[in-house]
Amino acid sequence: MSKLVTDNRLASPDDFYEALIDTHRDLSAEQSAMVNAKLVLLLANHVGDMDVLKDAMRIARQGV
């Protein structure tokens, strides 16, 4: 069983954030939500470990 890694592993977090913002630029709220959903599903497929995914969902939901 894998464990969710929450330490920063991005070589350049600012570049990632900029790319994420650019991905959503000029989209409606509905289109932006659709892009987010697709991105979550693509990355979940890449991770592939249900325990890790459930842990990530639990953490993401905290404080919302």
N, C-alpha and C positions, 0 to 999 in steps of 0.2 A: 504494500500500500504506500503510495506517495503522500507527501505532506505538502500543503499549500505553502509556497514561498511568498512571503510578504515583504522581504527586504528588497530595496531597489536593485534591479538587475539591468536597468536601461543605461546604456553608455551615455546617452544624452536625453534625459527626461524632457527638457525644454523642446527639443526637436520633435519628440513624440507628441507632446501636447500641441505644438504648432500644426503638425500633420493631422491630428485628430480634429482640431478646429477647422482646418482647411477642408477636411472631408465633409463637414457640415455646412460650410459656407454656401449661402444662397438657397438653402433648402427650407421648405416649410416645416412647421413643427411636426406634421405627420410624416413627411419624408425623412426628417432627422430621426424620429423614433424608429422608422423602418430600417434605416442604416444602422442604428444602434442594435436593433434586434438581429440583423444579419451578422453584424460584427461579433456579437455575443455567441451566436450559433457557430460561426466559423472558428472562433478561438476555443469554444468548448469542444468542438470536434478535434481540434489540434491537441488539446490537453488530454482528452479521452479517458480520464480517471474520474469516475462518478464521485468517489469520496472527496477528492480535491475540489471538484465542481460544487458539491454541496457545501463544503467548508467556505468556498469563495462566496456563494450565495448568502450564506448565513452572515458572514462578515460584512458583505455589501449592504445588507438590510439593517444592520445595527445603526441606531440613531436616526433612522428615516421615519 
